[in-house]
Amino acid sequence: MADPIELYYWPTPNGWKVSICLEEMGLPYNVTLVNIGKGDQFDPAFLKISPNNRMPAITDPQGPDGRPISIFESGAILQYLARKTGTFCGPTQRDRIAVDQWLMWQMGGLGPMAGQAHHFLAYAPNMDPPNDLPYAKDRYRNEVSRLHRVLDTQLAENEYVAGDFYSIADMAIWPWAMLWEKQEQDLGDKPNLRRWLDLVGGRPAVQTGQQLHIDKRNAPRGKESQSILFGQKG
């Protein structure tokens, strides 16, 4: 049996991408929790693995040529695991290109924009002192809506994001798209997106990956945690 992959994780959308992927691929893994509210991401030992002080990250003891390798950035991790296992990356070269471009769409678009929407809609107004910024709220709410329309249009002609097959692109996009209510979105005019959310969300591996240490999500945040998360304490 292969030595388990070490997953450096906290229950956030970016963390879920990789826990879902590992579950879907049936790869053995251990979890090291990186409590981002307490500043674990700045620990020198973690920074050797993830120099951008972000989780998730992985260490695979059986990397290329059988040697250990550490990888940071969730998109890079998904691509690595897909290549390692030869799964969920598309059956043809054209399919693999489609998977990569939708994965990049999530990494450069939906993830960052939805993350900013979460921050300015949910977190900032409740900070100490409050930061209720109508312009920022409108900007990111509207940009997420635009991206959801892009996704809904793609899903009108495809069962899954990159085509008629489930892939790492779906694993990357679903954790952010499923939080549409927190992003103050309306799916009433996006039936294809709603269908896909239910389809992917019904997969047992998705449910297991998304529930990993879910009890630690939404823990109370005081001023120190606020400073670490949003003040970039280093």
N, C-alpha and C positions, 0 to 999 in steps of 0.2 A: 504494500500500500504506500502511496506517495506521502512524503512528509507534508503536513498541513501548511498552507499559506497563512501568514500572519496578516490580519486585517486591522489596520489602525482606523478607528471608526467612532463616530458619534451619530445618533439618530437624526439626521438631517436629510434633505433631498439628495445632496451629493453623496452622503454616506450610503443611502439606500441604493443608489445606482450599483455600487460594487457588491453590497450584500445580496441584492437581487441576482446579480450576475453570477456570483459564486454558487448561490442556491440553484439557479437554472442549469449551470454546468455540472453540478454535483461534485464540485471540488471540495476536498476537506480543508477546513480553515479554523484558526483560532482568532479570537477577538482581543485586541488591546484597546480599551476605551481611551479616547482622547477628549477629555472634558474641556470643551472650548470655552465654557463659562468660567472655568478656574485657571485657564492659561496653560493647559497641558501642551498646547500646540507650540509653545515657546521653549519647551524643555530641550536642552542641547542634544540629548540622545534622539529625540524625535526630529529635530532639525537636520540631523545627518541623513535621515530617510526622506524628509519632506522639507527642503530648504526654504520653501515659500510659506512656511508655518500654516499650512492648511491640511486638513484631513478631507477625504480618505487618502490612505497610502497603503501599499502592500509590500511585504517581503516574501518572495518566493524562493524557498531553499533549493528548488530544482529549476532554475532559470535556464537561459540559453547555454548550451554546452554542458548542462548539468551543474552549473555554478550558481550560487545565490545571486539574486538581483532584487533591488528595491525600486519601486516605481511610485511617483506621486502624480497628481492630476487625474481626476476621475476618468476623463475621456481616454487618456493614454493607458490607464489600467484596463478599461474595457477592451480597447484594441489589442492590447497584449494578451489578455485572457482569451479573446476570440481566436487570435493566431495560435496561441498555445494549444487550444483544444480543437481548432478547426471547426468551430460551431458558431452559430448566430451572427455570422458576418456576411451571409448571402451565398447562394450556390454558384453564381457566375461572376466574372470580372465586372460586368456592368452592374450587377446587384451590389457588389462590394463597394463600388464607387457611390452608389445611391446611399448605402448605409453610412459611409464616411461623411458624405455631405450633410446628411441629416443629423449625424452626431455632432459635426462642427456647428450646425445651426443651433443645436441646443447649447453647446459650450459657449458660443459667442453671442447668442441671442436670448433664447427663452430663459436659460439659467440666470444670467446676470440681470436681465430686466425683471424677472419674477422675484429675484432676491431683493432688488431695490424696491419693488412694490411692497414686499413683505416688510421691509425696514420702515418705509415712510408711512405705510397705512397702519401697521400693527405695533411696531416697536417705538418709533420716534415720538408719537404723541403721548406715550406713557413713560418716557424717559424722565430723569430728574436732572435739570428742569425739562418740562415737556417741549417737544419740537414738532409742532403741528404746522406743516408747510403745505398749503393747498397746491402751489405750483408743482412741487415734487410729487405729491399724491396723484394729481391729474396726469402728469407726464408719464409716470410708470404704470399707472392703471391703464391708460390709453395704449401704451406700447405693448403691454401684455395682451390686451384685446386684439391688437393688430396681429401679433404673432399667433394667437389662437385662431384667428381667421385664416392665416396661412396654413396652419396645421389642419383645420377643418376642410379646407379646399383640397389638400393633398389626400386626406383620408376619404374624400368623396369617391375617389377612383382607385383606392388601394385599401386592402383589408388591414394592413399594418403600415407603418410610416414609410418604409422603403420599398414596399411592394406587397406581394401576397405571402410573405414569410416574416416570421417574428425574428427580431434581431437586437443587437446591442443598442441600436438607435431607439427602439421602443423602450428598452431598459433605462436609457439615459433621460428620455423625455417624460416618461410617465410620472416619476416622483415629483417633478415640478408642475406638470399639468394637472395632477390630481388635487393639488391645493388651490384650485380655481376660486373657491369661495373666499379663502383668505386673501386672495388677490383682487377681491371684489369684482368678479367677472360674472357674466350671464351666459349660460350655455344654451339658452332657449332657442337661439338661432344658429346653433352649431351642433346639429344632430350627429354628424359623423365623428366629431371629437368625443361626444358623450358615449357613442357606441364603442369607440376604441378604448376609452377609459374603463368601461365596464369589462370589455373583452380582456384587456391586459390585467386589470385588477382582479379578475377571477382566477388567474393562474396560481396554483398552490405555492410555487417558488416565489412569486411576487409577494404574496401575502406573508410568507415566512420571512423573506428578506426585509420587508417594510416594518415588520413587527419586532425586529431584532433590538432588544433593549429599549423598547418604546416607552417603558416606564420612566426613562431618564429624560424624555423630551419635555419641553415646556416647564422646566424647573424654575422656581422663583429666581429673579435676577435683581440683585442689589446694585448699589453704585459701583462696587469693585468689579462685578461681572460686566456691567455696562461699559466701564473703562476698558476692560480687556477686549471685549467683543468689538466695540465701536471706536475706541480711542487708540487701538493698535498699540497697546502696551507691549513693549518688547524689552 
